[in-house]
Amino acid sequence: MFFTTAFLAVFSACLASVASASPIPVERSALQGRAGPSGTVIFPPGNTVFLNLGQTGDLHIQYQRVNTTLPNDEGPAWTVGIDLFLEDPTGAQADMPITCGFRANPVTASVIDGHFVPPEDACGSYNLVAMEHQYYRGEVITFRAAAPYVSVTCGPIQ
Ligand SMILES: *[C@@H]1O[C@H](CO)[C@@H](O)[C@H](O)[C@H]1NC(C)=O
């Protein structure tokens, strides 16, 4: 599959879920049991504290992509991109989207690396969920790849 086709499919699906204010509901468990090799979060490790200072905070993410050849002639598997959202483990707050279809630069670089302003209402403890979109056995699949526990401390505008 061409890169462009894979990226477009991923991006429109995530945007639709954000627009409906119910981020990434279907994908979370729909593909359980058929996930390909998973990418991993390099940063942040669990228990990282981020600051949310009136839209000036810095939420840094580094994600190790998959780029491999599957056994038994099943072809290549590679990370297309990731969606990120903050999930309140208590369920009190709705999921807060951070980014959709975020990818490496260049797209084949081994690490996806970026900086985001934390969502405006994010103050507290969350799972930083990475949904991986992966080209796998000829199609793009989506699965929950990682969810490090992070804290977001709010303060005044800096
Ligand atoms: C996978 O890695 C190979 C070798 O480094 C590179 O040529 C190729 O572009 C990479 N593919 C993807 C999709 O990242």
The ligand as a Tripos MOL2 file, in Angstrom:
@<TRIPOS>MOLECULE
LIG
   14    14     1     0     0
SMALL
NO_CHARGES

@<TRIPOS>ATOM
      1 C1         11.8440    0.3400    6.9370 C.3       1 LIG1
      2 O1         13.2490    0.2810    7.0830 O.3       1 LIG1
      3 C2         13.9390    0.2380    5.8360 C.3       1 LIG1
      4 C3         15.4100    0.0120    6.1300 C.3       1 LIG1
      5 O2         15.8890    0.9850    7.0140 O.3       1 LIG1
      6 C4         13.6720    1.5090    5.0710 C.3       1 LIG1
      7 O3         14.3290    1.4810    3.8220 O.3       1 LIG1
      8 C5         12.1590    1.6430    4.8280 C.3       1 LIG1
      9 O4         11.8900    2.8590    4.1930 O.3       1 LIG1
     10 C6         11.4280    1.5760    6.1530 C.3       1 LIG1
     11 N1         10.0010    1.5580    5.8890 N.am      1 LIG1
     12 C7          9.1060    2.1970    6.6540 C.2       1 LIG1
     13 C8          7.6940    2.1300    6.1970 C.3       1 LIG1
     14 O5          9.4070    2.8000    7.6630 O.2       1 LIG1
@<TRIPOS>BOND
     1     1     2 1
     2     1    10 1
     3     2     3 1
     4     3     4 1
     5     3     6 1
     6     4     5 1
     7     6     7 1
     8     6     8 1
     9     8     9 1
    10     8    10 1
    11    10    11 1
    12    11    12 1
    13    12    13 1
    14    12    14 2
@<TRIPOS>SUBSTRUCTURE
     1 LIG1         1 GROUP 0 **** ****
